[in-house]
Amino acid sequence: MIIKFKKIKIEAIVPRYALSGDAGMDIFSAENYTLSPGERHGFSTGVASEIPEGFFILFAPKSGLALKDGIDVLAGVIDSGYRGEWIVILINFGDKQKEVKVGDKLAQGILQKVEPLEVREVEELSKSERGEGGFGSTGK
C-alpha cells in the first residue's frame, strides 16, 4: 500500500516510520512554538496526503513526550478524502513550557482500516450481560 504525501511548506518533513514494524509513523512540526502548561495548540506539519480509500490515519501521542513533558494529542483523524494540511493538536498537561522546533516529533500517525457499515435506527436494542452499566460498573 502507498500513502502519497505532498510538502506544502519547504521546512516540512514527510511522516516516516522510525523502525521496521512500527505501528505509527512519526509526524513532525513545521513550526516553532512554545506550548505553555494547560495550553493547546494546532501545530502545522506542512504536509498533505492522499490516503487510499477504506483507510484513515489516527493521531496518537508519543510516549516520550507524554512521560517527560506531559504532552498529549487532542483529536486527530485524517480521512481518505481529505487533501488539506495535517494539523496536530497538542495539549500541555505538564508544569513547564515545552519548546517545539521545526523538525521535532509531534505525534504518531497510525493507519486504520475503515469497515463499511450500515447505520440503522431501531426501537429496541438486544439485551447483553453488561446492559447499561458504565463508568466503573464492572469494578475496580
N, C-alpha and C positions, 0 to 999 in steps of 0.2 A: 504494500500500500504506500502511496505517496501523498504527503501533505505539501502543497505549494505555499511558499512564503514570498512576500514582496516587502522589501525595505521601503518605507515611506519617509524615513529620516536617515540621513547619512550615518549618524552615530549608532544606529540600531544594530543589534546582534540577533541573528536568526536563532530561534529556540533550538536547543540540541540536547541530546542525551549525553550525560557525563560518562556513563559506563554502559557497556553492552548488558542488556537485560533489565535496565532501569525501567520502572513503571512510568515515571514522569520525566518530561523534558524540562530543562532549566529555561526560565523566562527571565530576560534581562531588562534593566532600566535603560531608558534612552534620555533620562533627565537627571539633573542633580536636585536633590530636595532633602530638607531636614524635617523628619517626622517627630513632632513633639508628643510627650505622653498624653494619651487619650485622644489623639488626633487621628483622623482617617484621611487618606489622600488617594486619588486615582493616578497611578503612575503611567506615563507614556512608555510604551515599549518600542515604538517606531516600526512595528511590523503589522501587516495584514496577511490573511491566509485564505486558502481555498481547501477546505476540509471535504473529503468525499461524503456524498450523500449517505445517510444512515449512521453517521458518526458525529460526535461533538467533542470538544475539549473542555475538561473541568479543571479549574484552577484550584490548587491545593497549597498549603503552607510549606515552606522549607523548614525542616525540623531544627536546624541550627539557628535560624533567625528566631524561631519560637522559643527555644530553650535559652539562648543567650540574651536576647533582647525583648522578648515578649511581643514579637511581631506576628500578626495573624492576617489571613486573607479573608476579605468580606466578599461574598458572592463571586461569580465568575464562571460563566458558561459561554463558550464560543460555538454557535450553531454552524452547521454546514453552509447555510445560505448567507452568512454574514461575511462581508468583504471589507469592513472598516478596521481601524486600528485596534489592536488588543490593548486594553487598559486594565491594569491590575490594581485593585483597591486593597490597600493595606491599612491596618489599624495598629497603633502602638499601645499595647496593654502594659508595657514596661514602665519604669520610673525614670528613664533617661531618654534624652533625644537620640534618635537614630539617624545618622547621616547616610544618605543613599546617593551614590555617584553613578554616572553613566557607566554601564557595563556590569554593575552589581547584580547579583541574582535576586529576584523578587519573589518568585513562586515557582511551582511546578505545574506543567500542563499535562494532564492525563487523558489519553484518548479513550473514549467510551462509545460503545455501540448503542444505537437507539433501536429499541424493539418496537415495531409497528403495533399499534393497539387501537381499539375502538373505544370511545368514551360513550357510556350508556347510563342515563339516569333511570333509577329504579325506585319503587315504593318501599321495598324492604331489602335488607342485606342478609346473607346467610349467617347462621349462628357460628360462633367459634369458642374455643376454650377460654380465651382471654376476654372476649366481649369488648366492652367499652373501657376496660381498665387501662389506665395510663399514668404517667408521672409517678413512678415508684410503686405501682400496683403489684409488681412481681417480686417485691422485696428489695433488700439492700444489694 
